[in-house]
Structures are given as C-alpha cells and as structure tokens.
C-alpha cells in the first residue's frame, strides 16, 4: 500500500487505542519499506508454525517463519540448521 492508503486503513483503529486521538493531530506521516523486513507473526502462531518436514521425500523447509518465538538472527538460523540436520540424520 502507499502511505495514504495505509494511513486510511489504520485511522479508524487509533481512537480505540487512544480515546483522545484526533486525525488533525497528525502533522506528517511517513512510510518506510524494506525488501528484507521481518515477517509479521499472528496470534497463536505456535499452533500453525510450519514443520521442517515437507510432503516431498527428503526435502526439508527452513525459513524465517520458523524461528518463532524469537526475533530473526544468525544464531537462530544456526540453531535451525542443527535441528534440520538432526531430522535428516534420523531418516
């Protein structure tokens, strides 16, 4: 979304967070984007987190969505690599 559409989307919810909020309090707005942003994780994500195992024989999945509940980071990628290695060796 562009900056204006995103602001329009969220404006109705801001008074629910702060009952004193008024649209005219916004002097400027900005939109920052990043091609490699962190994934947004929904509530109760632990119930739907993707498995390392896939339906394809000998194919495993490793992605940023699996480092939950932690933030992204190299140490979690290394830990995930170890977990997948364990899965492969068990086969």
C-alpha positions, 0 to 999 in steps of 0.5 A, a space after each residue: 500500500 502507499 502511505 495514504 492508503 495505509 494511513 486510511 486503513 489504520 485511522 479508524 483503529 487509533 481512537 480505540 487505542 487512544 480515546 483522545 486521538 484526533 486525525 488533525 493531530 497528525 502533522 506528517 506521516 511517513 512510510 518506510 519499506 524494506 525488501 528484507 523486513 521481518 515477517 509479521 507473526 499472528 496470534 497463536 502462531 505456535 499452533 500453525 508454525 510450519 514443520 521442517 518436514 515437507 510432503 516431498 521425500 527428503 526435502 526439508 523447509 527452513 525459513 524465517 517463519 520458523 524461528 518463532 518465538 524469537 526475533 530473526 538472527 544468525 544464531 537462530 538460523 544456526 540453531 535451525 540448521 542443527 535441528 534440520 540436520 538432526 531430522 535428516 540424520 534420523 531418516 
